[in-house]
Amino acid sequence: MVDHLANTEINSQRIAAVESCFGTSGQPLALPGRVLLGEGVLTKECRKKAKPRIFFLFNDILVYGSIVLSKRKYRSQHVIPLEEVTLEPLPETLQAKNRWMIKTAKKSFVVSAASMTERQEWISHIEECVRRQLLATGRQPTTEHAAPWIPDKATDICMRCTQTRFSALTRRHHCRKCGFVVCAECSRERFLLPRLSPKPLRVCSLCYRELAAQKRKEEEEEEGRGPLGQPAYLAGAVLVASSGDDDDSDEDKEGDGDGDWPSRVEFYASGVSWSSFHS
């Protein structure tokens, strides 16, 4: 069905409509052989609270963004190559249902669907696209994934020192290595994590020690030294005073939209579609 939809007028129109909704804030999505297979709204768990996000499944990428006006305007476009994606179904609880984790080397996050049927359809369609994409590219499945950020509301105290209590004056921070919620004192260090960013990122004290030890071991094996006699394992580390939260930017600083998001989830390639109301 993917091959049947490729290079058809209806597929071109669907992709053009998605590009139009993102406007100049999004990147071009139309490529030869690319097919839009489905779209719908999922609830994404962000650091402060869960928010609706529009998702578009293509045969080679997964695209999502914030909803400003349903079917008219989206923003904050994120494009994830499917060969980098691994899915992890999550257990059901009374408070959280129909959830699964989307894991990549750069970012991992939890989403949920409005029903178990939608959840199963999303997972099966994404996994099939990932399988086909890996087969086409000859790549192996990704084994290293970024840690998902634990939501702010999950804890009132620092998850490292277990002493500092968060308040309006004592801010929460996130370790980029483990995703834990930590205080400023327990996350003073920065370390270079090439898979996540070209610049050093905030890490907690425990992850810093582990990363530094690992780096030191690698450098000792190579019998290398850093510049000016500095131990090479510290070459990727930066120690700074945490006076602000400049590196804790996240989607939560985006607007939530007007709440007018589509109630329809549709997968074009399989002919499966249904209506569901997201409350």
MIBA-878813 format. One line per 10 residues: number of its first residue (from 1); for each residue x negated, y, z negated of C-alpha. Coordinates in Angstrom, 2 decimals, padded with zeros to 5 digits. Layout:
residues N
NUM) X Y Z ~ ...
end
This chain:
residues 279
1) 000.00 000.00 000.00 ~ -002.95 002.34 -000.65 ~ -004.22 001.82 002.88 ~ -000.70 002.34 004.19 ~ -000.40 005.73 002.44 ~ -003.87 006.97 003.37 ~ -003.92 009.65 006.08 ~ -000.12 009.91 006.12 ~ 001.72 013.22 006.19 ~ 003.63 012.52 002.97
11) 000.37 011.80 001.10 ~ -001.20 015.00 002.45 ~ 001.85 016.97 001.33 ~ 001.75 015.49 -002.17 ~ -001.94 016.29 -002.62 ~ -001.47 019.80 -001.23 ~ 001.35 020.36 -003.73 ~ -000.93 019.34 -006.62 ~ -003.69 021.68 -005.39 ~ -001.15 024.49 -005.11
21) 000.06 023.98 -008.67 ~ -003.50 024.29 -010.02 ~ -004.23 027.25 -007.74 ~ -007.71 028.71 -007.63 ~ -008.47 027.39 -011.12 ~ -008.65 023.83 -009.78 ~ -011.02 022.18 -007.36 ~ -009.91 020.88 -003.92 ~ -008.52 017.35 -004.15 ~ -007.90 016.40 -000.53
31) -010.51 013.99 000.87 ~ -010.38 011.47 003.73 ~ -009.00 008.20 002.39 ~ -007.87 009.68 -000.94 ~ -004.33 008.73 -001.93 ~ -002.11 010.16 -004.67 ~ -000.57 007.08 -006.26 ~ 001.49 008.54 -009.06 ~ 002.07 011.34 -011.54 ~ 003.72 012.00 -014.84
41) 003.44 013.48 -018.30 ~ 001.52 011.85 -021.12 ~ 000.98 013.14 -024.64 ~ -002.72 013.74 -025.26 ~ -004.04 013.73 -028.81 ~ -006.19 016.85 -029.21 ~ -008.20 017.97 -032.22 ~ -005.40 020.04 -033.75 ~ -002.20 018.41 -032.50 ~ -000.83 016.22 -029.74
51) 000.18 018.08 -026.58 ~ 001.88 017.20 -023.28 ~ -000.43 017.02 -020.28 ~ 000.35 016.40 -016.62 ~ -001.58 013.44 -015.16 ~ -002.16 012.53 -011.52 ~ -003.48 009.11 -010.55 ~ -005.39 008.90 -007.28 ~ -007.04 005.80 -005.86 ~ -010.48 007.09 -006.93
61) -009.94 009.76 -009.60 ~ -007.69 010.62 -012.54 ~ -006.72 014.29 -012.82 ~ -004.99 016.01 -015.72 ~ -004.24 019.52 -016.86 ~ -002.13 021.78 -019.05 ~ 001.44 022.58 -018.09 ~ 002.37 026.23 -017.64 ~ 005.46 025.83 -015.44 ~ 006.62 022.35 -014.47
71) 006.02 021.55 -010.80 ~ 004.84 025.11 -010.26 ~ 001.74 025.93 -012.29 ~ -000.90 023.88 -014.09 ~ -004.30 024.91 -015.42 ~ -007.46 023.58 -017.08 ~ -007.94 020.88 -014.46 ~ -010.02 017.85 -015.46 ~ -011.20 015.34 -012.86 ~ -012.40 011.89 -013.99
81) -013.98 009.43 -011.51 ~ -012.20 006.11 -011.97 ~ -015.37 004.03 -011.79 ~ -016.34 005.65 -015.11 ~ -013.06 004.79 -016.85 ~ -012.38 002.04 -019.38 ~ -008.99 001.64 -021.07 ~ -008.42 000.40 -024.61 ~ -004.84 -000.36 -025.75 ~ -004.20 000.78 -029.32
91) -002.03 -000.96 -031.92 ~ 001.46 000.31 -032.65 ~ 002.26 002.11 -035.90 ~ 005.44 003.68 -037.24 ~ 004.04 007.15 -036.55 ~ 002.27 006.42 -033.25 ~ 003.63 004.30 -030.41 ~ 002.79 003.50 -026.79 ~ -000.81 004.69 -027.15 ~ -004.06 003.79 -025.45
101) -007.53 005.27 -025.16 ~ -009.13 006.54 -021.96 ~ -012.88 006.13 -022.40 ~ -015.69 007.58 -020.28 ~ -019.36 008.34 -020.90 ~ -018.65 012.07 -021.25 ~ -015.28 012.11 -023.00 ~ -012.87 009.71 -024.66 ~ -009.36 010.55 -025.79 ~ -006.04 009.01 -026.78
111) -002.81 009.37 -024.82 ~ 000.68 008.03 -025.32 ~ 003.67 007.44 -023.06 ~ 007.36 007.96 -023.76 ~ 008.11 004.25 -023.66 ~ 006.42 000.86 -023.66 ~ 007.42 000.41 -020.01 ~ 005.65 003.61 -018.99 ~ 002.61 002.64 -021.04 ~ 002.32 -000.72 -019.31
121) 002.80 000.82 -015.87 ~ 000.13 003.47 -016.46 ~ -002.37 000.95 -017.79 ~ -001.79 -001.60 -015.03 ~ -002.01 001.00 -012.25 ~ -005.16 002.64 -013.63 ~ -006.90 -000.68 -014.25 ~ -006.11 -001.88 -010.73 ~ -007.50 001.36 -009.26 ~ -010.63 001.03 -011.42
131) -011.10 -002.56 -010.26 ~ -010.77 -001.59 -006.61 ~ -013.08 001.40 -007.00 ~ -015.81 -000.63 -008.69 ~ -015.50 -003.23 -005.94 ~ -015.78 -000.56 -003.26 ~ -018.79 001.19 -004.82 ~ -020.58 -001.92 -006.05 ~ -020.99 -000.38 -009.49 ~ -020.78 -002.23 -012.79
141) -018.21 -001.23 -015.43 ~ -019.42 001.49 -017.80 ~ -020.60 000.13 -021.14 ~ -021.44 003.41 -022.94 ~ -018.59 005.69 -023.91 ~ -018.29 008.97 -025.75 ~ -016.74 008.75 -029.20 ~ -013.21 010.19 -029.41 ~ -012.81 013.15 -031.73 ~ -010.94 012.38 -034.93
151) -008.03 014.88 -035.21 ~ -008.47 017.71 -037.69 ~ -005.41 016.68 -039.68 ~ -006.83 013.20 -040.31 ~ -008.90 014.44 -043.25 ~ -009.02 017.33 -045.72 ~ -012.63 016.72 -046.73 ~ -015.91 016.33 -044.85 ~ -016.28 012.76 -043.61 ~ -020.03 012.77 -044.28
161) -020.66 014.38 -047.67 ~ -017.08 013.68 -048.87 ~ -017.47 016.72 -051.12 ~ -016.61 019.78 -049.07 ~ -012.89 020.47 -048.85 ~ -011.64 022.26 -045.75 ~ -009.61 025.43 -046.03 ~ -008.85 028.59 -044.11 ~ -012.37 029.78 -044.96 ~ -014.17 026.43 -044.67
171) -013.88 025.32 -041.08 ~ -013.89 021.86 -039.58 ~ -016.52 020.84 -037.03 ~ -016.92 017.71 -034.93 ~ -020.03 015.60 -034.44 ~ -020.51 015.04 -030.71 ~ -022.05 011.61 -031.31 ~ -019.58 009.92 -033.68 ~ -016.56 012.25 -033.43 ~ -016.27 012.63 -037.22
181) -014.80 015.75 -038.82 ~ -017.62 017.37 -040.80 ~ -018.47 020.58 -042.63 ~ -020.97 023.17 -041.44 ~ -023.66 022.04 -043.88 ~ -023.40 018.44 -042.66 ~ -023.64 019.48 -039.01 ~ -026.44 022.04 -038.93 ~ -028.52 020.13 -036.38 ~ -028.26 019.99 -032.60
191) -029.52 017.15 -030.44 ~ -029.78 016.69 -026.71 ~ -027.20 014.14 -025.51 ~ -027.80 014.05 -021.73 ~ -024.64 012.06 -020.99 ~ -022.51 014.81 -022.53 ~ -024.28 018.07 -021.79 ~ -027.56 019.57 -020.51 ~ -027.89 021.56 -023.75 ~ -028.28 020.33 -027.35
201) -024.96 019.65 -029.07 ~ -023.74 019.68 -032.66 ~ -024.30 016.38 -034.46 ~ -023.76 015.35 -038.05 ~ -026.68 014.72 -040.40 ~ -026.40 010.93 -040.20 ~ -026.27 010.82 -036.40 ~ -029.18 013.28 -036.24 ~ -031.37 011.00 -038.34 ~ -030.41 007.97 -036.25
211) -030.97 009.79 -032.95 ~ -034.29 011.22 -034.10 ~ -035.49 007.81 -035.29 ~ -034.50 006.24 -032.00 ~ -036.26 008.97 -030.05 ~ -039.37 008.65 -032.21 ~ -039.49 004.91 -031.64 ~ -039.24 005.37 -027.88 ~ -041.98 007.99 -027.87 ~ -044.25 005.92 -030.07
221) -043.88 003.02 -027.68 ~ -044.97 005.30 -024.88 ~ -047.68 006.83 -027.10 ~ -046.46 010.24 -026.09 ~ -046.47 013.52 -027.94 ~ -044.33 016.59 -027.48 ~ -045.60 020.07 -026.54 ~ -048.07 021.83 -028.82 ~ -048.52 018.74 -030.95 ~ -044.86 018.64 -031.91
231) -043.60 015.07 -032.47 ~ -041.88 014.13 -029.24 ~ -038.84 012.76 -030.99 ~ -037.97 016.31 -032.06 ~ -038.22 017.69 -028.55 ~ -034.52 017.13 -028.02 ~ -033.47 018.41 -031.42 ~ -032.57 021.88 -032.55 ~ -031.90 022.99 -036.12 ~ -029.68 026.02 -036.46
241) -027.63 027.77 -039.09 ~ -023.93 027.18 -038.52 ~ -022.59 030.69 -038.77 ~ -019.88 030.14 -036.17 ~ -017.98 027.62 -034.16 ~ -019.27 028.57 -030.71 ~ -019.78 024.97 -029.59 ~ -016.51 023.58 -030.92 ~ -014.44 024.74 -027.97 ~ -011.73 022.31 -026.95
251) -008.50 022.13 -025.04 ~ -006.62 023.11 -028.18 ~ -007.50 026.74 -027.49 ~ -005.39 026.54 -024.33 ~ -001.77 027.60 -024.26 ~ 000.86 024.91 -024.75 ~ 002.92 026.01 -021.75 ~ 006.61 026.73 -021.88 ~ 007.64 023.19 -022.76 ~ 009.33 022.72 -019.37
261) 007.50 019.62 -018.27 ~ 008.73 016.99 -015.79 ~ 010.83 014.17 -017.23 ~ 010.03 011.84 -014.33 ~ 007.13 009.45 -014.04 ~ 006.56 008.05 -010.60 ~ 004.15 005.66 -008.95 ~ 004.35 005.98 -005.20 ~ 002.28 003.03 -004.06 ~ 004.36 000.42 -005.86
271) 007.72 002.04 -005.36 ~ 008.25 001.98 -009.12 ~ 009.82 005.05 -010.64 ~ 011.99 005.82 -013.62 ~ 013.34 008.74 -015.60 ~ 012.49 009.32 -019.22 ~ 012.94 012.27 -021.52 ~ 009.96 013.39 -023.57 ~ 011.17 014.83 -026.83
end
